[in-house]
Amino acid sequence: MTVQDSTRSSAGGVTPPDAVRRRSRRLGPAGLAVNHRIGGSMGLQERILRDDSHARGVLAALRRGVSKSPGEIPEIWELTQVKVPDHADDEPTWEEIAVHTAMTLYAVHQQSKPIRMFKPGDGLGRSARALIGSPDNENPSARARFNALVTSATIAELQHHLRTFVSLLRAKEIPVDHAMLADDIVRFQRPGGAKTVQLRWARQYYSVPQDSAAAPDSKSTDTSTSTTNPSEN
């Protein structure tokens, strides 16, 4: 089901219809957490673009956590914590891993960029198509990197390939929806979930017209959005 996200301006009102993007699915709890923390008029992305010194420090701390496990960097706990069930053991939960990974990858993606690298509705497959290009003019190196990412067998392997791939997206100023990515990472960790995530990314990849794949709208003026009534990922 396609749902339309609702966005709010700094004045508390709803943004005009042309500033509202659509996501291909509702966000789950991990995605909603990431969406709220990065997006919106008071989210990390807008604060970074306003050159807020505190936000820059937070972004730098998040980057230091990109190869760390959840909880290892106290300075970013507020932006990476999630609700943990009472019966949780000492290992990070799927949601903790997903939110930590998505938030730290956003910090890498946004570093020193004056444009929005978080773009609601742009799933990883769509962003990959923009990077790789059309079949007649593919970037073979980017294609190889994406192939390695989508065939990851473990969460550690997926995180490794995501770090590399997000750096490629950053270099070309191609945004992605880090909130959708967080939900993908949760699903990937579930039994049989890797195949579901691969299918999601494949559908996103092939849903992009070839003429638009070569020219991503990375300078969109959209602010981030939030969704309601999350369904299971």
MOJOHU-V950492 format. One record per backbone hydrogen bond with DSSP energy under -1.0 kcal/mol. NH is the residue of the N-H (numbers start at 1). CO is the residue of the C=O. If there is no record, write none. Layout:
BEGIN
nh->[NH;NH]
co->[CO;CO]
END
This chain:
BEGIN
nh->[5;6;9;12;15;19;20;23;32;33;34;35;36;37;38;39;43;44;45;47;48;49;50;51;52;56;57;58;59;60;61;62;63;64;66;68;72;76;77;80;81;88;97;98;99;100;101;102;103;104;105;106;107;108;109;110;111;113;119;122;123;127;128;129;130;131;132;133;137;139;143;144;145;146;147;148;149;150;151;152;158;159;160;161;162;163;164;165;166;167;168;169;170;171;172;173;174;176;177;178;181;182;183;184;185;186;187;188;189;190;193;197;198;199;200;201;202;203;204;205;206;213;218;220;226]
co->[21;226;13;9;7;16;17;3;28;29;30;31;32;33;34;35;40;37;38;43;44;45;46;48;47;52;53;54;55;56;57;58;59;60;63;65;69;73;74;76;77;85;93;94;95;96;97;98;99;100;101;102;103;104;105;106;107;110;176;119;121;123;124;125;126;127;128;129;134;132;139;140;141;142;143;144;145;146;147;149;154;155;156;157;158;159;160;161;162;163;164;165;166;167;168;170;169;117;122;176;177;178;179;180;181;182;183;184;185;187;190;193;194;195;196;197;198;199;200;201;202;209;216;217;6]
END
